[in-house]
């Protein structure tokens, strides 16, 4: 049925009547003659503003001197540092999630100044500057202390097992590595002979099928792992992540790292951090206490940690340094059925 103009106008009128009158205009297509700056969308006391100001005060010469004068210019180290520090301060550690945040979240967009480094760039920046980031972290702790954000009277220490960048199925002992190298070499030899018969012996390596080329790379990698295994005299080693070791985690036995964090109790500012391949937390307590005091140049008065850090040696060492220890006894906690 064809509607006349009166009926159509009546329907439009009804639709407009259904909308509330006392609301502010809402138009997603509205253009701005002078678009606001990203910074104007952020409160002055926002954490990203603090990170931005703190990084400005850091000595970044250790990063600047690593920038090559040749090739394509990299992203500015200060920008990368701000993005990383803010991400870690807000609990985002995945390079992929950080890369997504610089595209979607206003604080990250402000710190990155609309630049969009991809996840591989972010990951490589971290891996290529591990030592420098550790030094800069100490500077951050000192500045936060001067700003009154850190009072080291009571520090809480905790550790967590971070799953390594590797599959447990890729972990080999020496015998398994030998067997796989031999099997792959034999298979590659058979394939080469078949290819010689099929294509002729005068062809270059570029004509070899992709899967055969991958096997050659895989064999080279296995040989490298075997060499590392002999040097370190480890029973097991992982091909993808050689420094990872087996650890007991909440999800069972996994190849992992043991990440340690010490935080100021009053402001929850991280004053020390480390990643180790030692499975036990017991040996990490005193090094974390030392690092916290070194980073802040302040004497520790109290220390709390879970029962995983409990040992007679640790308690005695803290007492000798006049540090009050709040660490549950491991045996008592196990017998009582309480959690760590």
Secondary structure as UniProt FT lines:
FT   HELIX           5..18
FT   TURN            28..29
FT   HELIX           38..41
FT   TURN            44..45
FT   HELIX           47..56
FT   HELIX           61..64
FT   TURN            65..66
FT   HELIX           77..89
FT   TURN            90..91
FT   HELIX           95..104
FT   HELIX           106..112
FT   TURN            113..114
FT   HELIX           119..128
FT   HELIX           130..146
FT   TURN            147..148
FT   TURN            152..153
FT   STRAND          154..163
FT   HELIX           168..170
FT   STRAND          171..172
FT   HELIX           174..199
FT   TURN            201..202
FT   HELIX           205..207
FT   HELIX           210..232
FT   STRAND          237..238
FT   TURN            242..243
FT   STRAND          245..249
FT   TURN            250..251
FT   STRAND          252..264
FT   TURN            265..267
FT   STRAND          270..276
FT   HELIX           282..284
FT   HELIX           285..296
FT   STRAND          302..305
FT   HELIX           307..309
FT   HELIX           312..320
FT   TURN            321..322
FT   STRAND          324..327
FT   HELIX           330..336
//
